[in-house]
């Protein structure tokens, strides 16, 4: 394969990905990253409390 066709092939595929993610961003739910961290910490605490209260 010639070197020039390899170089342009990557650019076209990257441009398609950028266009896809730009279109997806308009309809996506936006959540603050700290909310996700808080949910993870809270869920971990709930699991630890339940395992402490009801040992197997």
C-alpha positions as CSV (number, residue, x, y, z in Angstrom):
1,X,0.0,0.0,0.0
2,X,1.4,3.4,-0.9
3,X,2.4,5.6,2.0
4,X,0.2,8.5,1.0
5,X,-3.0,6.4,1.1
6,X,-2.3,5.2,4.6
7,X,-1.8,8.7,5.9
8,X,-5.2,10.0,4.5
9,X,-7.0,6.8,5.6
10,X,-6.4,7.6,9.3
11,X,-7.6,11.2,8.9
12,X,-10.9,10.2,7.3
13,X,-11.7,7.7,10.0
14,X,-10.8,10.1,12.8
15,X,-12.9,12.8,11.2
16,X,-15.9,10.4,11.2
17,X,-15.4,9.6,14.9
18,X,-15.2,13.3,15.7
19,X,-18.4,14.0,13.7
20,X,-20.2,11.0,15.5
21,X,-19.2,12.2,19.0
22,X,-20.3,15.8,18.2
23,X,-23.7,14.6,17.1
24,X,-24.0,12.3,20.1
25,X,-23.1,15.1,22.6
26,X,-26.3,17.1,21.8
27,X,-28.7,14.5,23.1
28,X,-26.6,13.0,25.9
29,X,-27.4,13.4,29.5
30,X,-24.8,15.7,31.2
31,X,-23.8,14.6,34.7
32,X,-21.2,16.3,36.8
33,X,-18.2,13.9,37.4
34,X,-18.4,14.6,41.1
35,X,-22.0,13.3,41.2
36,X,-20.7,10.0,39.8
37,X,-17.9,9.9,42.4
38,X,-20.5,10.6,45.2
39,X,-22.8,7.9,44.0
40,X,-19.9,5.4,44.0
41,X,-18.8,6.3,47.5
42,X,-22.4,6.2,48.8
43,X,-23.1,2.8,47.2
44,X,-19.8,1.5,48.6
45,X,-20.8,2.7,52.1
46,X,-24.2,1.1,51.8
47,X,-22.6,-2.3,50.8
48,X,-20.2,-2.1,53.7
49,X,-22.9,-1.3,56.2
50,X,-25.1,-4.1,55.0
51,X,-22.3,-6.6,55.1
52,X,-21.4,-5.4,58.7
53,X,-25.0,-5.8,59.8
54,X,-25.8,-9.1,58.2
55,X,-22.6,-11.2,58.2
56,X,-22.9,-14.6,56.5
